[in-house]
Amino acid sequence: MQNRTLGSSGPTVSALGLGAMGMSALYGDADRGESIATVHAALDAGVTLIDTGDFYGMGHNELLVGEALRTASPADREKALVSVKFGALRGPGGDWLGLDGRPAAVKNFAAYSLQRLGTDHIDVYRIARVDPDVPIEETVGAIAELVEAGFVRHIGLSEVGAATLRRAAAVAPISDLQIEYSLISRGIEDEILPTARELGVGVTAYGVLSRGLISGHFTRDRQLAGNDFRAMSPRFQGENLEHNLGLVEALRKIAEQRGVTVAQTAIAWVLSRGEDIVPLVGARTRERLAEALGALDVTLDADDLAAIEAAVPPGAAAGERYPQSQMAHLDSEHGH
């Protein structure tokens, strides 16, 4: 497994990370035993970065990741690095109640995460979205105090724009920015990615398969469960879905010429964007994990990249990343 560094102040991690969110929430039902087996398989394969959030299934995901780490081999547990997002408020019915980035709340969230994960420190800690009522300096300052106290190793951010990233980095070293980045979500390329590179901040890219849309496995007639986020996602609706799956078919032709899968091609494309970018794969099964890991063996040459660019140019996707009701929760600099 190749390694990459999360920014100039961050840890060295595997070239791919595992995003555990789908094992608990937002993508329909998942099998707990298979989820834990998938985490174990990822660690066995050399994946070191495991990403979770305290609001994924209202603590369920952290408990699951904690169980997976506790039952992993000592060597695998030793090398595992856990990234945790916090700040999103949930109701008992699963509803979203806003964000809380107040310093006292930051430390409170961390205390509960440490307990659920069964660990004495969190490797990378970040607010999931900026709290519009709390200056980012205060939120990051609170995480910096957790670093000083030994409860957190590195400070991260999630879904922020360039100006917010600069403000945060002026308070304390930021290891990386977690943000959506894929062939059909390239908004970070204009300002955010250049700013991150200027500041020595790495990028962990989530949504590299656009929630399965460009995995090559999503079909037009697929019925989505009511608890599946994609049932409300604009990119999965009607004419948008037809258009976007057309892009996937264009990508499939390129993949087949290389003898690899669509998913491997899409992940390899993100890997090709720079050594400072670590794709997070949201595999929920060992089968999907194995496919994703195969992307590490795919090297895209200039002709491949040009063909991919022609098949799926910037801005080619139809529909926004999130339903309109959720767009308000994104940093105003980075809504699309």
C-alpha positions as CSV (number, residue, x, y, z in Angstrom):
1,M,0.0,0.0,0.0
2,Q,1.4,3.4,-1.0
3,N,1.4,6.2,1.6
4,R,0.7,9.9,1.4
5,T,1.0,12.7,3.9
6,L,-2.0,14.8,5.1
7,G,-0.4,18.2,4.6
8,S,2.8,19.6,6.0
9,S,1.5,19.2,9.6
10,G,-0.4,16.0,9.2
11,P,0.3,12.3,9.6
12,T,1.4,9.8,7.0
13,V,-1.5,7.7,5.9
14,S,-2.4,5.1,3.3
15,A,-3.0,6.3,-0.3
16,L,-6.7,5.3,0.2
17,G,-8.8,5.9,3.3
18,L,-12.0,4.1,4.3
19,G,-15.1,6.2,4.9
20,A,-17.3,4.3,7.3
21,M,-20.4,6.5,7.1
22,G,-22.4,4.2,4.9
23,M,-22.1,1.4,7.4
24,S,-24.5,3.2,9.7
25,A,-26.5,5.9,7.9
26,L,-27.8,7.6,4.8
27,Y,-27.4,4.8,2.3
28,G,-30.0,2.2,3.4
29,D,-29.5,-0.7,5.7
30,A,-26.1,-2.2,6.2
31,D,-24.9,-5.5,7.7
32,R,-23.0,-5.0,10.9
33,G,-20.9,-8.1,10.6
34,E,-20.0,-7.4,7.0
35,S,-19.2,-3.8,7.9
36,I,-16.7,-4.9,10.7
37,A,-15.2,-7.5,8.3
38,T,-14.8,-4.8,5.7
39,V,-12.9,-2.6,8.2
40,H,-10.7,-5.5,9.1
41,A,-10.0,-6.3,5.5
42,A,-9.1,-2.7,4.8
43,L,-6.6,-2.7,7.7
44,D,-5.2,-6.0,6.5
45,A,-4.7,-4.5,3.1
46,G,-2.7,-1.6,4.5
47,V,-5.4,1.0,4.7
48,T,-4.6,3.1,7.8
49,L,-7.1,6.0,7.6
50,I,-10.6,5.3,8.9
51,D,-13.1,8.2,8.7
52,T,-16.2,8.5,10.8
53,G,-18.5,11.1,12.4
54,D,-20.2,11.3,15.8
55,F,-23.5,12.1,14.1
56,Y,-23.5,9.1,11.7
57,G,-26.3,7.1,13.0
58,M,-26.2,9.2,16.2
59,G,-23.1,7.5,17.6
60,H,-23.7,4.2,15.9
61,N,-20.8,4.6,13.5
62,E,-18.3,5.4,16.1
63,L,-19.4,2.4,18.2
64,L,-19.1,0.2,15.1
65,V,-15.6,1.6,14.2
66,G,-14.6,1.2,17.9
67,E,-15.7,-2.5,17.8
68,A,-13.9,-3.1,14.6
69,L,-10.6,-1.6,15.9
70,R,-11.0,-3.4,19.3
71,T,-11.4,-6.8,17.5
72,A,-8.6,-6.1,14.9
73,S,-5.2,-7.6,15.3
74,P,-2.9,-5.6,17.6
75,A,-0.7,-4.7,14.7
76,D,-3.6,-3.4,12.6
77,R,-5.0,-1.4,15.5
78,E,-1.7,0.1,16.2
79,K,-1.4,1.6,12.6
80,A,-5.0,2.7,12.3
81,L,-5.6,6.5,12.3
82,V,-9.2,7.6,13.0
83,S,-10.6,10.8,11.6
84,V,-13.8,12.1,13.3
85,K,-16.2,14.8,12.3
86,F,-18.4,16.6,14.8
87,G,-20.8,19.5,15.2
88,A,-23.9,18.3,13.4
89,L,-26.9,18.2,15.7
90,R,-29.4,15.4,15.4
91,G,-32.9,14.7,16.9
92,P,-34.0,11.2,18.2
93,G,-36.0,10.8,14.9
94,G,-32.8,11.4,12.9
95,D,-33.7,15.0,11.9
96,W,-31.0,17.6,11.4
97,L,-31.1,20.4,14.0
98,G,-28.2,22.6,12.9
99,L,-24.5,22.9,13.9
100,D,-22.6,23.7,17.1
101,G,-19.0,24.9,16.9
102,R,-18.8,26.6,20.3
103,P,-15.6,25.7,22.2
104,A,-17.5,24.0,25.1
105,A,-19.5,22.0,22.6
106,V,-16.3,20.9,20.7
107,K,-14.8,19.5,23.9
108,N,-18.1,17.9,24.9
109,F,-18.4,16.2,21.5
110,A,-14.8,15.0,21.8
111,A,-15.4,13.4,25.2
112,Y,-18.3,11.3,23.9
113,S,-16.3,10.3,20.8
114,L,-13.4,9.1,22.8
115,Q,-15.7,7.0,24.9
116,R,-17.5,5.5,21.9
117,L,-14.4,4.8,20.0
118,G,-12.7,3.3,23.1
119,T,-9.5,5.2,22.6
120,D,-7.5,7.9,24.5
121,H,-7.0,10.2,21.5
122,I,-8.5,11.1,18.1
123,D,-6.0,11.3,15.3
124,V,-7.8,13.9,13.2
125,Y,-10.7,16.0,14.5
126,R,-12.8,18.4,12.5
127,I,-16.1,20.2,12.5
128,A,-18.3,18.7,9.8
129,R,-19.6,22.1,8.6
130,V,-18.8,25.6,9.8
131,D,-21.2,26.8,12.5
132,P,-22.4,30.2,11.0
133,D,-22.9,31.6,14.5
134,V,-19.4,30.8,15.8
135,P,-16.2,32.2,14.2
136,I,-14.0,29.4,12.8
137,E,-11.1,30.8,14.9
138,E,-13.0,29.8,18.1
139,T,-13.8,26.3,16.9
140,V,-10.3,25.6,15.7
141,G,-8.9,27.2,18.9
142,A,-10.9,24.7,21.0
143,I,-9.5,21.8,18.9
144,A,-6.0,23.2,19.4
145,E,-6.5,23.1,23.1
146,L,-7.5,19.4,22.8
147,V,-4.3,18.9,20.9
148,E,-2.3,20.5,23.7
149,A,-4.1,18.3,26.2
150,G,-3.3,15.1,24.2
151,F,-6.8,14.2,23.3
152,V,-6.4,15.1,19.6
153,R,-3.3,14.6,17.4
154,H,-4.2,16.7,14.3
155,I,-6.7,19.4,13.3
156,G,-8.8,19.0,10.2
157,L,-11.6,20.9,8.5
158,S,-14.5,19.8,6.3
159,E,-16.3,21.5,3.4
160,V,-14.9,25.0,3.9
161,G,-14.0,27.6,1.3
162,A,-10.6,29.2,0.7
163,A,-11.1,32.3,3.0
164,T,-12.3,30.1,5.9
165,L,-9.3,27.8,5.4
166,R,-7.0,30.8,5.6
167,R,-8.6,32.0,8.8
168,A,-8.4,28.6,10.4
169,A,-4.8,28.1,9.4
170,A,-3.8,31.4,11.0
171,V,-5.0,30.0,14.4
172,A,-3.3,26.6,14.3
173,P,-1.7,24.1,11.9
174,I,-4.4,22.4,9.8
175,S,-3.5,18.9,8.7
176,D,-6.1,18.4,6.0
177,L,-9.4,19.5,4.5
178,Q,-12.0,16.9,3.9
179,I,-14.1,17.9,0.9
180,E,-16.1,16.3,-1.9
181,Y,-14.0,15.8,-5.0
182,S,-14.6,13.5,-8.0
183,L,-14.8,13.5,-11.7
184,I,-18.3,15.1,-11.5
185,S,-17.6,17.3,-8.4
186,R,-14.6,19.5,-9.3
187,G,-15.5,22.8,-7.6
188,I,-12.5,22.8,-5.4
189,E,-10.1,23.1,-8.3
190,D,-10.6,26.9,-8.8
191,E,-9.7,28.3,-5.4
192,I,-9.9,25.8,-2.6
193,L,-7.3,23.3,-3.8
194,P,-4.7,26.0,-4.7
195,T,-5.2,27.6,-1.3
196,A,-4.8,24.3,0.5
197,R,-1.6,23.6,-1.4
198,E,-0.3,27.1,-0.7
199,L,-0.9,26.6,3.1
200,G,0.5,23.0,3.1
201,V,-2.9,21.5,3.9
202,G,-3.7,18.0,2.5
203,V,-7.0,16.9,1.1
204,T,-9.0,13.9,2.0
205,A,-11.5,13.6,-0.9
206,Y,-14.9,12.0,-0.1
207,G,-17.6,11.2,-2.7
208,V,-15.0,10.0,-5.2
209,L,-17.6,7.8,-6.7
210,S,-20.3,10.4,-6.1
211,R,-22.3,8.2,-3.7
212,G,-22.2,5.3,-6.1
213,L,-23.4,7.3,-9.1
214,I,-20.2,6.9,-11.1
215,S,-19.3,3.5,-9.6
216,G,-20.5,1.7,-12.7
217,H,-22.9,-0.3,-10.5
218,F,-25.8,2.1,-10.3
219,T,-28.7,1.4,-12.7
220,R,-31.6,3.5,-13.9
221,D,-34.2,1.2,-12.4
222,R,-32.7,0.9,-8.9
223,Q,-35.2,1.4,-6.2
224,L,-33.8,3.5,-3.3
225,A,-35.0,2.9,0.3
226,G,-36.6,5.8,2.1
227,N,-33.6,6.0,4.5
228,D,-31.2,6.4,1.5
229,F,-29.9,9.9,1.1
230,R,-29.8,9.4,-2.7
231,A,-33.6,9.2,-2.9
232,M,-33.6,13.0,-2.3
233,S,-30.3,13.9,-4.1
234,P,-30.8,16.0,-7.2
235,R,-28.2,14.0,-9.2
236,F,-30.2,10.8,-8.8
237,Q,-33.5,12.2,-10.0
238,G,-35.3,11.8,-13.3
239,E,-33.6,13.5,-16.3
240,N,-30.5,14.3,-14.1
241,L,-30.0,10.6,-13.5
242,E,-30.4,9.8,-17.1
243,H,-27.8,12.4,-18.1
244,N,-25.3,11.4,-15.4
245,L,-25.5,7.7,-16.2
246,G,-24.8,8.7,-19.7
247,L,-21.5,10.1,-18.5
248,V,-20.8,6.8,-16.7
249,E,-21.3,4.9,-19.9
250,A,-18.8,7.2,-21.6
251,L,-16.4,6.5,-18.8
252,R,-17.1,2.7,-19.0
253,K,-15.8,2.6,-22.6
254,I,-12.4,4.0,-21.4
255,A,-12.3,1.6,-18.4
256,E,-13.0,-1.4,-20.6
257,Q,-10.2,-0.4,-23.0
258,R,-7.9,-0.5,-20.0
259,G,-9.3,-3.7,-18.6
260,V,-10.4,-2.1,-15.4
261,T,-13.8,-1.2,-13.8
262,V,-15.5,2.2,-13.9
263,A,-15.0,2.6,-10.2
264,Q,-11.3,1.9,-10.4
265,T,-11.0,4.4,-13.2
266,A,-12.8,7.1,-11.2
267,I,-10.7,6.5,-8.1
268,A,-7.5,6.4,-10.1
269,W,-8.4,9.8,-11.6
270,V,-8.7,11.3,-8.1
271,L,-5.4,9.7,-7.2
272,S,-3.8,11.2,-10.3
273,R,-4.7,14.7,-9.1
274,G,-1.8,15.0,-6.7
275,E,0.2,13.2,-3.9
276,D,-1.5,15.5,-1.4
277,I,-5.0,14.1,-2.1
278,V,-6.2,10.9,-0.3
279,P,-9.4,9.5,-1.7
280,L,-11.9,8.1,0.9
281,V,-13.7,5.1,-0.4
282,G,-17.1,4.4,1.1
283,A,-17.1,0.6,0.6
284,R,-19.6,-1.2,2.8
285,T,-18.6,-4.7,1.8
286,R,-15.4,-6.6,1.3
287,E,-16.2,-7.1,-2.4
288,R,-16.5,-3.3,-3.0
289,L,-13.4,-2.7,-1.0
290,A,-11.4,-5.1,-3.1
291,E,-12.6,-3.4,-6.2
292,A,-11.6,0.0,-4.8
293,L,-8.2,-1.2,-3.7
294,G,-7.6,-2.3,-7.3
295,A,-7.5,1.4,-8.3
296,L,-4.0,1.6,-6.7
297,D,-2.7,-0.6,-9.5
298,V,-4.2,1.6,-12.2
299,T,-1.8,4.2,-13.7
300,L,-3.5,6.7,-16.0
301,D,-1.2,8.1,-18.7
302,A,-1.7,11.4,-20.5
303,D,-3.9,9.8,-23.2
304,D,-6.1,8.2,-20.6
305,L,-6.5,11.4,-18.7
306,A,-7.3,13.3,-21.9
307,A,-9.9,10.7,-22.8
308,I,-11.5,10.9,-19.4
309,E,-11.5,14.7,-19.5
310,A,-13.3,14.6,-22.9
311,A,-15.8,12.0,-21.7
312,V,-16.6,13.8,-18.4
313,P,-15.5,17.4,-18.6
314,P,-15.7,19.8,-15.6
315,G,-19.3,20.8,-14.9
316,A,-20.7,17.9,-16.9
317,A,-22.9,16.6,-14.1
318,A,-26.6,17.4,-13.9
319,G,-28.0,18.5,-10.5
320,E,-26.5,19.9,-7.3
321,R,-24.6,17.7,-4.8
322,Y,-27.2,18.2,-2.1
323,P,-30.9,18.9,-2.0
324,Q,-31.6,22.7,-1.8
325,S,-32.7,22.4,1.9
326,Q,-29.2,21.1,2.8
327,M,-27.2,23.6,0.7
328,A,-27.6,26.2,3.4
329,H,-25.5,24.2,5.8
330,L,-22.4,24.4,3.5
331,D,-19.9,27.2,3.8
332,S,-21.2,30.0,1.7
333,E,-17.9,30.0,-0.3
334,H,-18.3,26.3,-1.2
335,G,-21.9,25.4,-1.9
336,H,-21.7,23.5,-5.2
